Amino acid sequence: METTGVLRGVPYPLAWSQFPAAAPLLEALAANAIDTGFAGDAPTTFALAASADARIIAAIRMGAGDTAILVLTGSPIRRFADLACKRVATGRGSICHFLILALARANGLPLDSIEIVPLLPSDGRAALVHQPPAIARQVLNTEHPVLVPIDDSVIAAEQATADLWAAAGVIPWRG
């Protein structure tokens, strides 16, 4: 934004901070250390379920092709169902964690059939060298995000995310 000049003449100071993942960013927001931040729907739902004093003020739609599950070239894992009874390293409460749960449900696997091993994205390369069964990782593609109004479809999608987290026992049911 600074490079494009979009921020030129803004009447208030801006300070940029980098976070290794959405969870630490949302913790900083909850601690009042930052004023705003960008996080995917899964980590946002996770933070709100943990009673974070925050609200969603904008939403974007991005393609689903930005998240992948990686295995080493020589791995016997060839399809998602092969991950049953295996461990997958990813950030707890991340969009990748959500992807694992959603794919387990779509493939008819019990939601607890794949063990999630918490891992920050910054530690992913080192972990892959030590040969875990799989690593789920997100590649943020910022080329074509579309800002959308927070309407019934956004609320329904967020509710579906929360329902899957709750069904997996990751967050409590709220009624």
C-alpha positions in Angstrom: 0.0 0.0 0.0 2.9 2.3 0.7 4.5 1.5 -2.6 1.3 2.3 -4.6 0.8 5.6 -2.8 -2.6 4.7 -1.6 -1.7 5.8 1.9 -0.3 9.2 0.9 -2.0 11.9 2.9 -3.7 9.6 5.4 -4.3 11.9 8.5 -3.2 9.4 11.1 0.0 7.4 11.7 0.3 3.7 10.6 2.6 1.1 12.0 2.9 -2.3 10.3 3.5 -5.6 12.2 4.2 -9.0 10.8 2.8 -12.2 12.4 3.7 -15.8 11.6 0.1 -16.8 11.5 -3.4 -15.6 12.2 -3.6 -17.0 15.7 -0.8 -14.7 17.1 -2.3 -11.8 15.2 -5.7 -12.4 16.8 -4.1 -12.7 20.2 -2.4 -9.3 19.6 -5.8 -7.9 18.7 -7.5 -9.4 21.8 -4.7 -7.9 23.9 -5.2 -4.4 22.3 -1.7 -4.5 20.9 -3.0 -3.8 17.4 -6.1 -2.0 16.0 -7.0 -4.3 13.2 -5.8 -7.3 11.2 -6.6 -9.8 8.4 -7.3 -13.4 9.2 -9.1 -16.2 7.5 -12.6 -17.4 8.5 -11.4 -20.5 10.4 -8.9 -18.7 12.7 -11.4 -15.8 13.2 -14.2 -18.3 14.2 -11.7 -20.0 16.5 -10.8 -16.7 18.2 -14.4 -15.5 18.5 -15.4 -18.9 20.1 -12.6 -18.3 22.6 -14.5 -15.1 23.5 -12.2 -12.6 21.8 -13.7 -9.1 22.1 -13.6 -8.4 18.4 -16.0 -8.1 15.4 -15.7 -8.7 11.7 -15.8 -5.4 9.8 -15.1 -6.6 6.2 -15.0 -9.9 4.3 -13.4 -11.0 1.1 -13.8 -14.1 -1.1 -10.8 -15.9 -2.3 -10.3 -19.1 -4.3 -10.1 -22.5 -2.6 -6.9 -23.4 -4.5 -4.7 -21.5 -2.1 -4.4 -24.3 0.4 -2.6 -27.6 0.0 -1.7 -30.7 1.9 2.0 -31.6 1.2 3.7 -35.0 1.6 7.2 -36.0 0.7 7.8 -37.4 -2.8 8.4 -40.9 -1.5 5.4 -41.0 0.8 2.9 -43.8 0.4 0.1 -41.3 0.9 -1.5 -40.7 -2.5 -5.0 -39.4 -1.6 -6.7 -37.8 1.3 -8.2 -41.0 2.7 -4.7 -42.3 3.1 -4.3 -39.8 6.0 -6.7 -41.8 8.2 -4.8 -42.6 11.5 -1.9 -40.4 10.5 -0.6 -37.1 11.8 -0.9 -33.8 9.9 1.1 -30.8 11.0 -0.6 -27.4 10.8 -1.6 -24.4 12.9 -4.3 -25.2 15.4 -7.4 -23.3 14.5 -5.9 -22.4 11.1 -7.6 -22.5 7.7 -5.5 -25.6 7.0 -6.8 -27.3 10.2 -10.3 -26.5 8.9 -9.4 -27.9 5.5 -8.4 -31.2 7.1 -11.7 -31.4 9.0 -13.8 -30.5 6.0 -12.0 -33.0 3.8 -12.4 -35.7 6.5 -16.1 -35.1 6.6 -16.4 -35.0 2.8 -14.5 -38.3 2.6 -16.7 -40.0 5.2 -13.9 -40.2 7.8 -14.5 -39.5 11.5 -13.4 -36.0 12.4 -10.9 -37.4 14.9 -9.4 -39.9 12.5 -6.5 -37.6 11.6 -4.3 -36.3 14.4 -3.5 -32.6 14.1 0.0 -31.7 15.3 0.2 -28.0 16.0 2.8 -26.2 14.0 3.5 -22.6 13.1 4.0 -21.9 9.3 7.5 -20.7 10.0 8.4 -24.2 11.3 6.9 -26.1 8.4 10.0 -26.5 6.3 12.1 -27.8 9.1 9.3 -30.2 10.0 9.0 -31.5 6.4 12.7 -32.3 6.5 12.1 -34.5 9.5 9.5 -36.4 7.5 6.1 -36.1 9.2 3.3 -37.8 7.4 1.9 -34.5 6.0 1.9 -30.8 6.4 -1.1 -28.6 5.5 -0.1 -25.1 4.4 -1.7 -22.1 3.0 -0.3 -20.0 0.2 -1.9 -16.6 0.3 -2.8 -15.5 -3.2 -3.7 -11.8 -3.0 -4.2 -11.3 -6.8 -8.0 -11.6 -6.9 -9.6 -11.1 -3.5 -13.1 -9.7 -3.8 -14.5 -7.5 -1.0 -18.0 -8.6 -0.3 -20.7 -7.2 2.0 -21.3 -9.0 5.3 -24.6 -10.4 4.3 -26.6 -13.6 5.0 -24.3 -15.7 2.8 -21.2 -14.6 4.7 -22.9 -15.2 8.0 -24.1 -18.6 6.9 -20.6 -19.6 5.7 -19.1 -18.4 9.0 -21.7 -20.4 10.9 -20.9 -23.5 8.9 -17.2 -23.0 9.8 -18.1 -22.7 13.5 -20.4 -25.8 13.3 -17.6 -27.9 11.8 -15.1 -26.7 14.5 -17.7 -27.6 17.2 -18.5 -31.0 15.7 -14.8 -31.8 15.8 -14.7 -30.8 19.5 -12.2 -28.0 18.8 -14.5 -25.2 20.1 -17.5 -25.5 22.4 -21.0 -25.5 21.1 -22.6 -22.2 21.9 -26.4 -21.9 22.1 
